[in-house]
Amino acid sequence: MCSIGHNTLAKAGQLPDVLIHCFTGTHADLEVYLDAGYYIGITGWVTDRRRGSSLRELVPLIPLERLLIETDAPFLRPHNVPESWLANHTVSTRHKHRCEPAHLSFVLQAVADIREESLESLAQATFANAGRLFKLD
């Protein structure tokens, strides 16, 4: 989000819980969002070796209680989805680059690896965060 976005959010005053969907911003952006108490959503972008490198550096800086994982389906299929998964799930050639909700586990794996956390603890934390954000409790 550009600085205009920061200013607009600041002028809005107290907002309900906010999710920064598909975060791909800078360290400065992340600080602004975290200072405002926003949740940060990480998608398959984090698995892109070229375009996701700066994001991978920021993922460990996101407090666990503010972290969410997303698929952004049908876009941004995680790059760590193996061809064998696609074959075993009868994904047509036409849709093999499409992101599906079933790919969430691949985003989870990438974020767990980057943060050096267990899949189980990260899954539990992000599930609880989603429950709080979307009032699912």
VEXMILO-305310 format. One record per residue (C-alpha): residue number from 1; residue in three letters; x, y, z. Coordinates in nm, 4 decimals, m for minus. Layout:
+-----+-----+----------+----------+----------+
|   k |   r |       px |       py |       pz |
+-----+-----+----------+----------+----------+
| NUM | ALA |        X |        Y |        Z |
...
+-----+-----+----------+----------+----------+
% end
This chain:
+-----+-----+----------+----------+----------+
|   k |   r |       px |       py |       pz |
+-----+-----+----------+----------+----------+
|   1 | MET |   0.0000 |   0.0000 |   0.0000 |
|   2 | CYS |   0.1350 |   0.3422 |  m0.0844 |
|   3 | SER |   0.1731 |   0.6283 |   0.1625 |
|   4 | ILE |  m0.1613 |   0.7686 |   0.0471 |
|   5 | GLY |  m0.3172 |   0.4462 |   0.1748 |
|   6 | HIS |  m0.1467 |   0.4890 |   0.5118 |
|   7 | ASN |  m0.2773 |   0.8441 |   0.5392 |
|   8 | THR |  m0.6286 |   0.7402 |   0.4409 |
|   9 | LEU |  m0.6342 |   0.4674 |   0.7043 |
|  10 | ALA |  m0.4953 |   0.7046 |   0.9661 |
|  11 | LYS |  m0.7649 |   0.9631 |   0.8885 |
|  12 | ALA |  m1.0365 |   0.6993 |   0.9223 |
|  13 | GLY |  m0.9720 |   0.6788 |   1.2941 |
|  14 | GLN |  m1.0640 |   0.3673 |   1.4885 |
|  15 | LEU |  m1.1491 |   0.0864 |   1.2489 |
|  16 | PRO |  m1.2850 |  m0.2583 |   1.3224 |
|  17 | ASP |  m1.0344 |  m0.5405 |   1.2891 |
|  18 | VAL |  m0.8448 |  m0.5018 |   0.9623 |
|  19 | LEU |  m0.6711 |  m0.7603 |   0.7469 |
|  20 | ILE |  m0.3981 |  m0.6473 |   0.5105 |
|  21 | HIS |  m0.4836 |  m0.8992 |   0.2416 |
|  22 | CYS |  m0.1979 |  m1.0520 |   0.0413 |
|  23 | PHE |   0.0705 |  m0.8424 |   0.2083 |
|  24 | THR |   0.3657 |  m0.7736 |  m0.0228 |
|  25 | GLY |   0.4740 |  m0.4395 |   0.1178 |
|  26 | THR |   0.7917 |  m0.2995 |   0.2634 |
|  27 | HIS |   0.9319 |  m0.3136 |   0.6145 |
|  28 | ALA |   0.7982 |   0.0388 |   0.6718 |
|  29 | ASP |   0.4522 |  m0.0681 |   0.5536 |
|  30 | LEU |   0.4603 |  m0.3656 |   0.7900 |
|  31 | GLU |   0.5514 |  m0.1443 |   1.0851 |
|  32 | VAL |   0.2642 |   0.0936 |   1.0121 |
|  33 | TYR |   0.0145 |  m0.1932 |   0.9858 |
|  34 | LEU |   0.1374 |  m0.3675 |   1.2992 |
|  35 | ASP |   0.1391 |  m0.0403 |   1.4969 |
|  36 | ALA |  m0.2243 |   0.0039 |   1.3920 |
|  37 | GLY |  m0.3060 |  m0.3479 |   1.5166 |
|  38 | TYR |  m0.3869 |  m0.4940 |   1.1744 |
|  39 | TYR |  m0.3665 |  m0.8593 |   1.0821 |
|  40 | ILE |  m0.1218 |  m0.9481 |   0.8058 |
|  41 | GLY |  m0.2233 |  m1.2025 |   0.5403 |
|  42 | ILE |   0.0467 |  m1.4047 |   0.3659 |
|  43 | THR |  m0.0283 |  m1.5864 |   0.0392 |
|  44 | GLY |   0.1544 |  m1.8089 |  m0.2071 |
|  45 | TRP |   0.3536 |  m1.5003 |  m0.3085 |
|  46 | VAL |   0.5921 |  m1.5985 |  m0.0290 |
|  47 | THR |   0.6915 |  m1.9105 |  m0.2259 |
|  48 | ASP |   0.7963 |  m1.7219 |  m0.5387 |
|  49 | ARG |   1.1773 |  m1.7394 |  m0.5324 |
|  50 | ARG |   1.2222 |  m1.4161 |  m0.7238 |
|  51 | ARG |   0.9298 |  m1.1916 |  m0.6336 |
|  52 | GLY |   0.8821 |  m1.3193 |  m0.2779 |
|  53 | SER |   1.2356 |  m1.2721 |  m0.1471 |
|  54 | SER |   1.1711 |  m0.9448 |   0.0388 |
|  55 | LEU |   0.8469 |  m1.0863 |   0.1799 |
|  56 | ARG |   1.0322 |  m1.3915 |   0.3158 |
|  57 | GLU |   1.2581 |  m1.1528 |   0.5085 |
|  58 | LEU |   0.9561 |  m0.9821 |   0.6695 |
|  59 | VAL |   0.7497 |  m1.2897 |   0.7601 |
|  60 | PRO |   0.9486 |  m1.3607 |   1.0805 |
|  61 | LEU |   0.8796 |  m1.0032 |   1.1969 |
|  62 | ILE |   0.5030 |  m1.0536 |   1.2020 |
|  63 | PRO |   0.3857 |  m1.1307 |   1.5555 |
|  64 | LEU |   0.2204 |  m1.4703 |   1.5658 |
|  65 | GLU |  m0.1037 |  m1.3218 |   1.7011 |
|  66 | ARG |  m0.1331 |  m1.0966 |   1.3905 |
|  67 | LEU |  m0.0446 |  m1.3518 |   1.1227 |
|  68 | LEU |  m0.2899 |  m1.5110 |   0.8791 |
|  69 | ILE |  m0.2305 |  m1.7353 |   0.5814 |
|  70 | GLU |  m0.4350 |  m1.7063 |   0.2646 |
|  71 | THR |  m0.4552 |  m1.8592 |  m0.0798 |
|  72 | ASP |  m0.5863 |  m1.5623 |  m0.2809 |
|  73 | ALA |  m0.7579 |  m1.8211 |  m0.5022 |
|  74 | PRO |  m0.7696 |  m1.8351 |  m0.7991 |
|  75 | PHE |  m0.4493 |  m1.6284 |  m0.8131 |
|  76 | LEU |  m0.0960 |  m1.6738 |  m0.6764 |
|  77 | ARG |  m0.0710 |  m2.0524 |  m0.6673 |
|  78 | PRO |   0.2114 |  m2.1397 |  m0.4288 |
|  79 | HIS |   0.5251 |  m2.2394 |  m0.6176 |
|  80 | ASN |   0.5857 |  m2.5252 |  m0.3745 |
|  81 | VAL |   0.2816 |  m2.7242 |  m0.4939 |
|  82 | PRO |   0.4440 |  m3.0350 |  m0.6428 |
|  83 | GLU |   0.3454 |  m3.1660 |  m0.9836 |
|  84 | SER |   0.2580 |  m3.4968 |  m0.8147 |
|  85 | TRP |  m0.0060 |  m3.3173 |  m0.6054 |
|  86 | LEU |  m0.1625 |  m3.1766 |  m0.9183 |
|  87 | ALA |  m0.1606 |  m3.5189 |  m1.0843 |
|  88 | ASN |  m0.3055 |  m3.6929 |  m0.7770 |
|  89 | HIS |  m0.5855 |  m3.4398 |  m0.7514 |
|  90 | THR |  m0.6838 |  m3.4628 |  m1.1170 |
|  91 | VAL |  m0.6233 |  m3.0970 |  m1.1878 |
|  92 | SER |  m0.6729 |  m3.0331 |  m1.5573 |
|  93 | THR |  m0.3879 |  m2.8888 |  m1.7612 |
|  94 | ARG |  m0.6052 |  m2.5849 |  m1.8165 |
|  95 | HIS |  m0.6209 |  m2.5158 |  m1.4409 |
|  96 | LYS |  m0.2790 |  m2.6335 |  m1.3199 |
|  97 | HIS |  m0.1605 |  m2.2765 |  m1.2524 |
|  98 | ARG |  m0.4790 |  m2.1792 |  m1.0720 |
|  99 | CYS |  m0.4691 |  m2.1418 |  m0.6949 |
| 100 | GLU |  m0.7245 |  m2.3415 |  m0.4982 |
| 101 | PRO |  m0.8241 |  m2.3304 |  m0.1294 |
| 102 | ALA |  m0.6665 |  m2.6768 |  m0.1002 |
| 103 | HIS |  m0.3275 |  m2.5094 |  m0.1522 |
| 104 | LEU |  m0.3438 |  m2.3375 |   0.1865 |
| 105 | SER |  m0.1320 |  m2.6149 |   0.3367 |
| 106 | PHE |   0.1525 |  m2.5208 |   0.0993 |
| 107 | VAL |   0.1423 |  m2.1587 |   0.2153 |
| 108 | LEU |   0.1381 |  m2.2852 |   0.5737 |
| 109 | GLN |   0.4433 |  m2.5056 |   0.5059 |
| 110 | ALA |   0.6392 |  m2.2188 |   0.3515 |
| 111 | VAL |   0.5596 |  m1.9795 |   0.6369 |
| 112 | ALA |   0.6414 |  m2.2451 |   0.8996 |
| 113 | ASP |   0.9762 |  m2.3108 |   0.7318 |
| 114 | ILE |   1.0607 |  m1.9409 |   0.7137 |
| 115 | ARG |   0.9632 |  m1.8808 |   1.0759 |
| 116 | GLU |   1.1199 |  m2.2087 |   1.1895 |
| 117 | GLU |   0.7971 |  m2.3084 |   1.3643 |
| 118 | SER |   0.6064 |  m2.6328 |   1.3615 |
| 119 | LEU |   0.3196 |  m2.6738 |   1.1184 |
| 120 | GLU |   0.0883 |  m2.7645 |   1.4053 |
| 121 | SER |   0.1593 |  m2.4579 |   1.6183 |
| 122 | LEU |   0.1408 |  m2.2233 |   1.3204 |
| 123 | ALA |  m0.1850 |  m2.3817 |   1.1997 |
| 124 | GLN |  m0.3387 |  m2.3498 |   1.5465 |
| 125 | ALA |  m0.2297 |  m1.9883 |   1.5837 |
| 126 | THR |  m0.3493 |  m1.8751 |   1.2411 |
| 127 | PHE |  m0.6775 |  m2.0633 |   1.2887 |
| 128 | ALA |  m0.7307 |  m1.8799 |   1.6194 |
| 129 | ASN |  m0.6392 |  m1.5485 |   1.4550 |
| 130 | ALA |  m0.8929 |  m1.6047 |   1.1770 |
| 131 | GLY |  m1.1546 |  m1.6880 |   1.4389 |
| 132 | ARG |  m1.0889 |  m1.3606 |   1.6221 |
| 133 | LEU |  m1.0734 |  m1.1506 |   1.3054 |
| 134 | PHE |  m1.3887 |  m1.2908 |   1.1486 |
| 135 | LYS |  m1.5711 |  m1.3366 |   1.4822 |
| 136 | LEU |  m1.6055 |  m1.7126 |   1.4270 |
| 137 | ASP |  m1.5659 |  m1.8002 |   1.7953 |
+-----+-----+----------+----------+----------+
% end
